């Protein structure tokens, strides 16, 4: 009886590992979608309300759906006299553990151009970033569909194989 329980635990452990890997892909897809939503919100704030990035930062922090992005809570709401908004953006993005490497690259390239042009230039940059994120979202979606199912299946099969080997 104990051996049967051990085998079942091994199978469930394998399945759990597969599901965990699949969920990590799903989380990357969700964070990419949140970033697209964030940049759409920033575009609206700049286009129709002519907000600077400190004001944008304050608005983003108040947005409940975007609060899932860790780095937003670390963005400054006013100039502190030492670091520029771009520097603070870089630090906040780097400390976010939920964002993937490709997303961080896009966010860092955006930060390099924050506040370097007029409103139209910033809107063009936001549009470019949104296009890059949408392309990355498609990649993330394909990865989740294809690899997510693979990870779940392989996890269960590995658990079954380990359970059989334990017999």
N, C-alpha and C positions, 0 to 999 in steps of 0.2 A: 504494500500500500504506500509506504513512504517513497519507494522507488518511482511509483506512478506519479505521485505528487511532484517529485523532483523533475521528472520528465516533462510534466505539464508546465512547471515553472520555467524550464529551459525553453520550451516552445514559446511561451508568453514573453520571455525576455527577448528572444529573437524578433518576435513580432513587434514588441515595444521599441526596439532599436530601429527597425524599419519605419515605423510610424513616426518616431522622433525625427529621423532624417527627412521624411516627407514633409512634416510640419515645418521644418526649418526652411524648406523651399517655399512653402506657402507663406511663411512670415516674410521672406524676401519679396515675394510678389505683393503682399499687402503694404509693406513699407514703400515700395516703388509707387504704388497707387496713391498712397498718402502724400508722397513728395510731389506727384503731379497735381494733386488737389491743392497743396500748399503753394506751388508756383502759379496756379491759376488764381488763387486768392491774392497773391502778391501783385499779379498783373492788374487785377481789378482795383486794388488799393492805390497803386501808382497811377493808373490811367484815369480813374474817376475821382480820386480824392487827393492826388498829388502828395502822397505821404512820403516822408523820408524813411530810411530803413530802421531807425530807432522806433518810430511810430508803428511801422510794419511789424517789428518784433513784438511790441506790446499787443497788437491785435492778434498776432499768431498765438501768443500765449493764452489769450482769452478764448480761442477757438477750441472747443471741447474735442472735436474729432481729430484735430491735429496734435493734441496733447500726447498722443501715443508716440510721437517722434521725440526721443529723449533730448536731442540737441536744442530744440526750441526753448526749453526751459532755461537753458544756459546763455541765451542771447541777451545782450544788454539792451536796456530800454532808454538809456541816455549815455552820452559820451562821458567816459570816466577820466579823461585827461591824459591817459597814457597810451592805450591801444586803440587802433581804428576799429570800426565795425567789422571790416574785412578780417582783421587779425582775430577778433573775438569769434567770428563765424568759423574760421579755420579750427580754432581750439574746440569749439562746441561740437563741430562735426566729427572731429577726430576722437572725441570722448564717447561718442554714441556707438554702442556695441551692437545695436540692432540693424544698422544700415550696412548693406553689402559694400564690397570694395569698389565696384563700378559706380554705385550711387555716390560714394564718397568722392571719387574722382570728379564726377559731374558737379557736385556741390562745391568742391575746392576750385574748379575752374570758374564757376559762377562768382565765387567770393573774390576772385582776383579782379573782376570787372565791376564789383559793386561801387556805385557812386562815381564812376569815372566818366560818365556821359550824362547828357540831358535825359528827359523823360522818354523821348522816342528811342534813344539808344538803349536805355534800360529795358524798355518794352521789347525791343528787338532781341536783346540778350535773353530775356525771360522766355520769349517764343522759341529761341534756339534750344535753351535748356529743356523746355517742355517737350520739344520734338525728340531730343536725345533720350529723355526719360520714357517717352511713349515707346520708342524702339526697344529700350531696355525692358519695359513692361511686357512687350510681346515675347521677348526672349525668356523672361522669367515665367510667363504663362506656359510657354512650350516646355520649359524645363520641368515645371510642376506637373503638367499633364503626363509627360513622357517618363521622367525620372521618378516622380512621386509614386506612381504605380509600381515601377520597378523596385524601388526601395522597400515598399510595403510587402511586395511579393517575395523578394529575396530575404527579407527579415523573417517572414513566416517560414519559408523553406529552410533557411539556415537553422532556425529554431527546431524544426522537425528533424533535420539531419543530425543536429547535436543531440536531440532526444533519442533518436534511433541509435546513434553511436554510444550513448550512455547505457543502453540496454545491453 
